[in-house]
Amino acid sequence: MSTPSSTGEVTPAQQEYPEKIDAAVLLVAGVVVVGSIMSILDMTIVNVALRTLQADLQVGSFSTVGWTVTGYTLALATVIPLTGWAADRFGTKRLYMLAITLFTLGSALCASADTIGELIAFRVIQGLGGGMIMPLGMTILTRAAGPKRMGRLMAVLGVPMLLGPILGPIIGGFILEHWSWHWIFLVNVPVGVIALTYAWFALPKDVTRKGESFDFIGMLLLSPGLATLLYGVSSIAGEPVGFGKTSVWLPMLIGVVLIASFAIYSFKPAHPLLDLRLLKNRTLAVTVITMAFFFMAFFGTIVLLPTYFQTVHGASTLKAGLLMAPQGLGAMITMPIAGMLIEKFPIGRIVPFGLLSVFAGMLMLTQISDTTSFVYTSGALFLCGLGMGFTMMPMMTSALRTLQSHEVARGSTIININQQIFASIGAAVMTTILANNYTPLANLAQRIGEYTVTGKDVPSDLLAQAATYGTNFATEALHDMGEAFSHTIYISAALVAVTLVCSLLLPRKKEESHYADDGGMVVMH
C-alpha cells in the first residue's frame, strides 16, 4: 500500500515494492527489452552488410560506405548526453516513445534510400532515436523494479546487450543470403510499431521535474566532444597506420580537449548536462572504471572473431555469426543466476569470479591458428560467456542501486556514454593492432579476398604478387593470418586482467540501497 505525496504522486520513500516480480513490472521489462533488442541488433546487422551496400549502391570507396556506421555512431554520441536531462524534464515514457518513433522512421527511410548520401542521412535519424533507447530503458527498468528486484530485472536488460553483437551477424547474414539489403532496415518497422504500441499501454504515466534549467554550455562542450572523439576513433578501422593519420589523431585530440573542458566546467552549474558529481559515489566510480576496460576487451574481441572465422576459415557471414553463439549461450545461463545473487551478496564477491572465467576463455583464444577446430573456439567462447553473465549487468545494477531516484537517469547516462566511448575505442584499437600484426603476405591475401567476396575481378598486379610466393601462397597466408589474430587477442586478455584487478576494488560488503532516500519520483503501477 502506497501513500501519495501532497502533489498526488507516489515517492520512492512511500512506494512499497513487492519482492516477487509481478505481472505489472514484467510488462515494463518487456517494453524495454523489445526496444533495446531493436536498437542493438541494428548496429551489428548493418556492419555485415557494408560490402553489399557498396556493390548495390555503386559506391567507389569503401570508406564512404563506412559512413553509414560512422553517421549512426556520431548521432548516438550527440544525443546520449541529453537523455538524462530530457528524461527528468519531459518524462521517460514520452521520451522513450519519441526515441522508438525516430528509430522506426529512420529505419523505414533507410530502406527507401536510393543513394549512399540518402542512406547516411537516414542513418543519422536512426541514431538520434537509437542513442536514447538504452539509457532510457535502464532508467525505466530501475524505477519500475525498486531496490529489491533490481538485480533480477537488470539481468533481463543484459540479454539484448550481450546477445545483440552476437545475433546481429547471424540475422544480417541470413537476410543478405535470402533477401536484399533493404530488409535489414525494414524488419525494424513492424517491431518498432509493436514497441510503440506496447509502450503506450504498458508504461506508467510520466512524472516530470520542471525545475532544472538546460545546460547549453555543457551541451556545446560535451556533445561535439564525444562526436569528434568517436569520429577519430571510427576512422582508425582498417588503416594499418592507425593513430598516425591526421584525420584520426586531430579529431580525437579535439574531442579529448572538449570533454576535458566539460569535466572541469561541469562542477560549476547546479544542474550540469552530465553530473560528474555522481562519481563521488565510490561504487559508481569503480564500476565505471572497471567497465571501461571490460568494454574495450569485450567489444574488441567481438569485432575480431567473426573476421577470424571468415578470413582464416573461409566461413560465410551466417556461419561466422553462428560460431559466435556459444558466447551468448553461456551468458544466458549465468545472467539470471547473477541477477538473483546480486540481491543477496555484495558485488565484489560476484564479479571477480565472472572475470576469471572470461580471462580463462581469452587465454584459450590466444592459442587460435589456421588449424584450430571450431569445437575449441566454441568451448573458449562458452567460457567467456559464462563469465560475462556474471560481470556486466551485475556491475550496472550495483552502481544504479546506490543512487537516489532523481540521480538514476543521470547515472545511466554516464554508464551508457562510458560504454559507447570505450567499446568504440576497443574495436578500433584491436582492428589497428590486427592490421599491424599482418605480414605482407597476409595483407596481400586479404586484399585478394576482398575482391573475391564482392565478386570483382582480382587486379592482375595482385595476382602477379601472389604468384611470386609459389604454390604455398594460400597455406602460408592463412598461417600468418591465424598468428596475427592470436597475437592481437593477447591484448584483449591483458585488458581482462586489468579489469579483474579493478574489480577487486568493488564493494565486498553488502551495501544498502539509497534509491528511496530522497523521496523523489518513481513510476507507478
ZIMOLIN-V942537 format. One line per field, one symbol per residue. ss: DSSP state (@ for helix, = for strand, . for the rest). phi: phi as a letter, one per 30 degrees, with the letter a starting at -180 (. if undefined). A space follows every 50 residues. Layout:
ss->???
phi->???
//
This chain:
ss->...=.....==...........@@@@@@@@@@@@@@@@@@@@@@@@@@.@ @@@@@@.....@@@@.@@@@@@@@@@@@@@@@@@@@@@@@.@@@@@@@@@ @@@@@@@@@@@....@@@@@@@@@@@@@@@@@@@@@@@@@@@@@@@@@@@ @@@@@@@@@@@@@@@@@@@@@@@@@@@@....@@@@@@@@@@@@@@@@@@ @@.............@@@@@@@@@@@@@@@@@@@.......@@@.@@@@@ @@@@@@@@@@@@@@@..........@@@@@.@@@@@@@@@@@@@@@@@@@ @@@@@@@@@@@.....@@@@@@@.@@@@@@@@@@@@@@@@@.....@@@. @@@@@@@@@@@@@@@........@@@@@@@@@@@@@@@@..@@@@@@@@@ @...@@@@@@@@@@@@@@@@@@@@@@@@@@@@@@@@@..@@@@@@@@@@@ @@@......@@@@@@@@..@@@@@@@@@@@@@@@@@@@@@@@@@@@@@@@ @@@.................=....
phi->.ccdddcicccedcdccddddcddddddddedddddedddddddddedcd ddddddchcdcddddedddddddddeddcedddddddddcjddedddddd dddddddddedcdcbddddddddddedddddddddddddedddddiddcd dddddddddddddedcdedddddddddcbddeddcddddddddddddede dcddddbcccdcddcdddddcdddddddddddddddeicedhdddddcdd ddddddddddddedddddddbdebdddddddedddddddddedddddddd dedddededdddciddedddddddeedddddddddddddddddcbdddcc eeddddddddddddddcdadcddddddddddddddedddccddedddddd ddddedcddddddedddedddddddddddddddddddddedddddddddd ddddicddeddddddddddidceddddddddedddedddedddddddded ddddddecbdcddcecdciddadcc
//
